[in-house]
Amino acid sequence: MAQPVGAFRRACLSIYNAPYAVAQSIAQSYRSLTHKVVTLASRIFPISKETPAAGSVGSGLYAGNARIVFVNGVGATEKRCREAAEKISDLFNSTTVHYTFLPLCYTSVIRSIVHRRPSRESEFLLETVREHLKAPTAQNAPQTLPGGKRIIVILHSGGGAMMAAIQGQLTRDERQQIDIIALGSAHLFSRHRRYHAVYNIVSPGDPVPYLCSLIRQVVHNAKEFFKPIHIVGSPVDKVTMSRHGFFGELYQQALEERKEAYDKEIISTTAPLPNQPEAPPKKPNTSLFLRLRKLIPGRS
């Protein structure tokens, strides 16, 4: 009787699991079709012929153990990337801002999201990020941020997709030194990657974060809804690409708020210690035991 019961149980389990198997098959076919369509679209858009570059603007020091790095988005030129870095430098009191210019186009971002393969842009970004991590901190700085060395990486648009492409190649110790500030990013970052801090700043009127999140959900079955998101602007804002720009009012306001939050974290290393009150003079010990001891002959 054991064999028929086992066969009956397997038949019941197969019937129970049939809808799930069918749903999985449909989802797999849909992901495969989407993968092919996106691959074809990525071949239509031309790849930029510009070369990646790195530089810096400003001359001030924000904090002795902190470096600010900016990574541009799709369609930005090196001149535009430098202008954005200068804008960040002015916001952070003429602080030195290191910019990483990546000649991004829709093809490179789509390949990064769909194929998850390294590209010349992502490899260049990985190299520059590791250079910043290895750079020595300023000695005898007047102020510092708590928690050790800090690399504040400000990402816009496709720059977030490039950072996501290299995060698996960074060690856990390296990621724990990085603060992510993603403005309208093509990738929403998760705290599970063990970054020091993650700020996904999204405008409801910016279509890029939502479209890229939808692609990841379809192609990779990504859990996009469990990532921390800071919403700026009104939920009823009109969806338009004009709200995606780095120089837009909403993202600039959000960046100013993050700067104010960093200002509150800063610890001054040159502030004088508060005056300590002088210790009161010790009173002579006049306990009853000592007074009686003095009355005993031979004791003093």
Helices and strands as residue ranges (DSSP letters): H 2-44, E 53-57, E 66-71, H 78-91, E 97-101, H 106-114, H 120-134, E 143-144, E 150-156, H 158-166, G 167-169, H 172-175, E 178-183, G 191-193, E 197-202, H 207-220, G 224-226, E 229-231, G 241-243, H 249-265, E 267-268, H 288-295
